[in-house]
Amino acid sequence: MKSSDKKFNLVKSSFNIIEKSGWKSFSLQKLSYAEKIPINEIKIFFKSEITILDEFSKMIDIKVEKSFDYEELTNTSVKDNLFELIMLRLEYMQPYRNALKSIKSSFKSDPLVAKSVAKNVMNSLDFYLELTNAFNDSFLDIFKKKSIFLIYSYIFMIWLEDDSDELSKTMSELDKLLTFSEKIALDFKTYTPF
């Protein structure tokens, strides 16, 4: 088994533990016990519990990258491509939704967790903006970065509680927000001389 495969299997096992017992009680020691792997071997992959969150985000991004239809990039609008990428991310996170609820509930009491999750999300979204050619080296690039992060943060909260068929509620809200954001960006571009 490749090192990366073993690492991501440990990430999945970690999220199973978090789903059952909660983020606050999760530890590398518990992972070591559950997997019957010495703690020093666990620490080869993860320096701390928060490192597992970093690796989880990487694991999801790899799945998204492999699934995204790159040939459609030039034939589809930036908005539609961003919609596809964000929905792919949420779909791949679906099996871990209960664990993510537990992690999210710790944000207020553990700012380091919130900071780590925000950093990972921003890195992923920045990559999505690059991939979809959303950037054009203008002042609007900063607006795009901030707005997509706010959109994702809001949509993530809806997704956590979305029990509709095929995540239709999440999809509808995401489409509305991306359409609104696109309109604002176009208005800025139209009415500014730079």
Secondary structure, 3 states (H helix, E strand, C coil): CCHHHHHHHHHHHHHHHHHHHCCCCCCHHHHHHHHCCCHHHHHHHCCCHHHHHHHHHHHHHHHHHHHCCHHHHHHCCHHHHHHHHHHHHHHHHHHHHHHHHHHHCCCCCCHHHHHHHHHHHHHHHHHHHHHCCCCCCCCHHHHHHHHHHHHHHHHHHHHHCCCCHHHHHHHHHHHHHHHHHHHHHHHHHHHCCC
